[in-house]
Amino acid sequence: MATTDDGPEDDTDPTVLKEPGYEDDSVPENIWLRGLWMVLFVIALWVARGLVIIAGLIQFFWMLFGREKNHYIAEFGEDLADWMARATLFITGTTEDRPFPFDRWGIPD
């Protein structure tokens, strides 16, 4: 390493590190196909919203009359919330990973 009056001379460029949690910002190869998937997942999110309302009403009446939570409805709600979060991440371009049916359903135990 050669030195000059200004200090040590370094021939290497600095390495730019990517922020953790973020993927490559490049545009996908087939943007039109991705756009189609985005529209389909938006429609699926509207259906999921309806399922949340129905599950919430059923759970409310279950707790009102049964005096306890229905664990199957609660587990379904947890899995549905996870799917909705992953669908939102795909739609907004945060990730290229498509949710169910292209990925697992539910939160792993």
N, C-alpha and C positions, 0 to 999 in steps of 0.2 A: 504494500500500500504506500503510495507516494504521498508525501506531505508538502504543503505549500505554506506560505506565510499566513494564509487565512485559516489553516487547520488541516485536518486529514482529508484527503481526496477519496471519495467513494463513488465507484462507477455503477453501483446498483440502484435501480429505481425502488422507491418504497412500495411495499405490498399493501394493497387496499383489501381490507377484510370486509366480508359481508356481514350485515347485521343478523344476529341469530334469530331464527324463527321465520325468516323470509326466504322465499325461493327466488329463482331467476326471474327477472322482470321482463324477459323477452316475450313477444307475442307468440301464441301457439301457431303451429304450422297451418292448420286448417281453421281459420278464424270463423268461417261461416258455420262449420259443424259445431264448434264450441258455442256459437251464438244460438244455434238450435237447442243444444243441451241446456243452455241458460234459460231459454224460454220455457222449456219443459219442466225444469226444476222450479221456476217461478210458479207455474201452474200447480205443481205438486205441493209447493209451500202453502198455496191457498187451500188445497184439500187438507193438508196437515193442520192448518189453523182451525178448520171445521172439526177435525178430529179432537183437537185440544178442547174445544168448547163442549163437545159431546162427552168426552171423558171426564171433564171437570164437573158437568152436571150429574153424570152418573155417580161420580165419587161423592159429590155433595149429598145426594139422596141416600147413598149407601151409608155414609157417616151419620146422617140424620136419623135414619131408621134402624141401622145396624149397630150404631154406637162404636164403630171401629172402621179403620181404613180398609179398603180392598187393596191388598198388596199387589195383585195382578194389574190393576188399573194404575197404581203408583209406579210400578216397574215399566209398564208400557209408556207412561208419561215421561219417565226419565229417558227411555230409549228414543222416543219421538223428539224430545228436546235436543238430544245429541245429534239426531239426523238433521233436524232443522238448522242447527248451528253449522254442521258440515256443508249442508246445501247452500247456506248463506255465504260461507267462505268461498265456495266454488263460484257462485254467481257474481260475487264482488271481485273476483280475480285474485284473491289472496292465495289460492292454491289451485293446482290443476287436477287434484284428486277428486274424482266424482264420487258422491256418496252412494248409498244403497240405491239401486240394485247392483252397482258396480263395485261396491265395497261391503264390508260386513254391516250387519244391522245390530244396533245396540252397543252398549258400553261393555267392554270385556270385564268379566268377574275377577 
